Amino acid sequence: MLLQGRQGLILGVANKRSIAWAIAQSAAREGARLAFTFQGEAVERNVRELAGTLKRSVVLPCDVTDDGQVALLFEKLSREFGRLDFLVHCIAFANRKDLENDFVQTSRDGFRLAHDISAYSLVGLVRAALPLFPSDGASVLAMTYIGSERAIPRYNIMGVAKASLEASIRYLASDLGPRNVRVNGISAGPINTLAARGIPGFTEILHHYRQKAPLRRNIEASEVGDAAAFLLSSYARGITGEILFVDAGYHISGI
């Protein structure tokens, strides 16, 4: 198994349709022991129910905009796990009005919020996790989307925040390479998750991908999960600073 004996933290599970949960399933199947975070009672119920299906999993609260909560998260993980072999960041947020309105109408507060939660949180989490990463190597993975490179209708500020996230991946990879910490991202095609349904016109996006992607279909969350398991494993030990597209080939199309 690719991740036998490894221990990892996955942030961003909301329900059973979450990409984060698909990654968790693939990682657990490959032998990893996992910890999860939640914010709010409604999400906590879902996360605890799902985590309960996996052996020896841990569920802890964390608001990534609160440095105190981030520090407490890793203090608790240090006691529970002792070490952390990988961290998976599946967190993104923007105000709905900043997705529905024209991009030029983005407010200063909306811009700041989207970048804080969707991009800076990766930096803060990795910094707090460093003492738990073993000297023989660790892996960090974050989720992104092609809206970081192209102007996708109504993706707006989230696309700009994802561009910041991808730049952060590269800078972290450069910074942490000497410590044998790899940092990569997966740019997934559209998947019918709770977060995706908040994007105006999402059904049309799914239809467009089916028509234009070389494989002529949408991807499944499990395909992202399996790609993540590879990147988190020693099979990808020579890969860092990369964005791996899992989108049925859509990103190569001239459209």
N, C-alpha and C positions, 0 to 999 in steps of 0.2 A: 504493500500500500504506500502511496506517495507521501503521506503525512503521518505515518505511524510514529507515535511517541511525541508528536509535536503539539504545542499548546498555542491557541490563538484567540484574539479578541475580534469580534465582528460588531460593528456599529451600524445601525440603520435598519434593523429588522422591524417592520411594522405589522405585517401579517404574512400568511402563507404564500401570498403571491409576490412578496418582495424579492428583488434580485438578491438582496443580502441573505435571505433565507435559502435561496437556491445555492448560493455559495456555501452557506453553512452545511447544507445537506451533502454537497460534494466533498467538502473538507472532512466531515464526520465519516462519510463512507470510506474515505482514504485514511482513516485512523486518528484524526485530530481530536483533541479535547478542546472544547470551546467555551468562551465567555461571551455574554451579550450585554448590551446596555438598553435602557429605555428612558423615555422622558414622558411623564404623565401617566395617570392611572389607566386610561383606556388602552394605551399601547402596552403598559406593563402586563395587563391580563393576557394579551395576545402573545407577547414575548415569552412569558413564563409557561404558557400552555405549549408553545412550540418547543422551547428549550427542554421541557419535561420529557420530550420524546427521544432525547439524546442522553447518553450515559455521562454522568459526572459533569454536566454543564453547570455554569455559574451565570446568574443574572444580577446585574448591578445597575443602579440609577446613574445617569450622567446627563447634564445639560452642557453641551460643548461650548456654550457662550460664557460659562462660568469657570474661570481658572481654578477656583477652589474645588469645585466638583470634579474637574479633570484630575487634579492632584489626588483627591480622595479615592477616585476610581483606581488609580494605579497603586496606591497604598494597599487597597483591598486585594487587588490582583497579585501583588507581591506576596501577601500572606496566603492566598488561595493556590497560586500557581508556582511561585518562586521564580519562574522565568517566563518569558513570552517569546515565542518563535515567529509569530506573524501578527499583523494588524491589518484589518480590512475596513476601509472607510467608504460607507455607502450613504453619506449624509448630504443632503442638499435642500435648500429652502429659499423661496422668494415670495414676496407679497403677491397675492393673486392679481391685484390691480396693475402691478408692474409686468405681468405676463399678458394681461388683456389689453392694456393701452399700447400706443406706439412707443417704441424704445426711447424716443426723444423726450417722452414725458416721465421717464424714470426719476424718482425723487432721490435726493441725497441720502435720506435715511434708508430708502429701499435699496439703493446701491450698496450702502455700507452693510446692511443686514445680509443681503445675498452673499457678499464676499466673506463676511465673518463666518457664517454657518457653512457655506459650501466650499470655501477654499482655505481660509485661515485655520479652521478647525483641524485640518490635516496636519499643519505645522505644529500646532499646540499639542495635539495628541502624540505625535511622533516624539517631540521633545520630552514629554512626560514619560513615554515608554522606554526611552533609551536605557535607563538603568536596568531594565528587565530583559533587554535583548542579550542573548548569549554571545560570547566572543567568537564562536564558530559560525555565526551568521544568523541573520533574521531577514524577514521579507515584509514589505509594506505594499498594500494594493489599494487603489482608489478607483471609484467608478466615474466615468465621464461620458460625453456624448459629442457627436459630430457638430452640434450647434456651437462648439467652441471654435470651430474653423470656418463655418459657413453661417450666413444669416438665415436661420430657420424661422419662418413666420410664427410669431407669438412665443418664441422661446426667449427672446429679448434679454433681460438682465441675467437670466440663468446661463445663457451662452457665454456672456462676458465673464461671469463667475467661473464657469468651467474652463475658460481659457486661462484664468488665473490659477485654477487648480492644476492644470497640465503644466504650466510653467513651474509651479511649486514642486511638482513631481520631479521635474528635471533638476531643479536646484537642490532638492533633498537628496536625490540620487548622487549628485556630484559631491555634496557635503559629506554624506554618510558612507560612501563607497569604501574609504579607508578603514571604516569600522566593520566592514563586511555586511552592511545592511543594504539590501536591494530595495528600490522603490519603483513601482510600475503602475500603470493604469490600464483599465479596460474601457474601450469606447463601444458600448453596446447599441445595437439597433433598438427600435422602439418595442417595448414589452408592456402588456396591459397590467400595469401595477397601479396601486393607489395614487402614488405621486404622479405618474404619467397622465392619469385621468384628470388631473388638475390643469393640464395644458390645453388651452382652447384648440379645437380642431384635431384632437389626437386621433380620432377614428380615421380621418382623411390621411393622416401621416402613415398609419398602418397600411392603408390601401395603396398609397404611393410606393412604399417600400416593396410590397408584394409585386407591383408592376415593374419596378426599375432595378431591384437588386439582382445580380447575376444568378443567384439561386432561386429567384422568383418565389420567395416566401419570406415570412417573418421569422425571426429567431425565437427560440424558447429559452426561458430562464435557466433551464438545466444546462444549456450550452454555454452560457456565461459562467455558471457554477463550475463546470468542468475545466474551462479555460483558466479560471481563477485557481483551481487546485493545482494545475500545472505551474502557473507563475509563482505560487507559494512554495512549491516543492524544490528539491535539489535538482530536478530535471531542468529547471530554468536558472541554474546557479550562475550562468554567464550573461544573464539578461538584467539590465537595470536602466532606468530612465526612459523606458519604452511605453508607448500607448498601443496596445493590441486591440485591433478592431474585431469585434464579434458581431457582425451585422449582415451576414449573408452576402458579403462583398459589395454592399451598397456604396461604400466610400470610394471605390475605384471607378464608378460609373461616370461617364461624361453626360450630364443631364442639365 
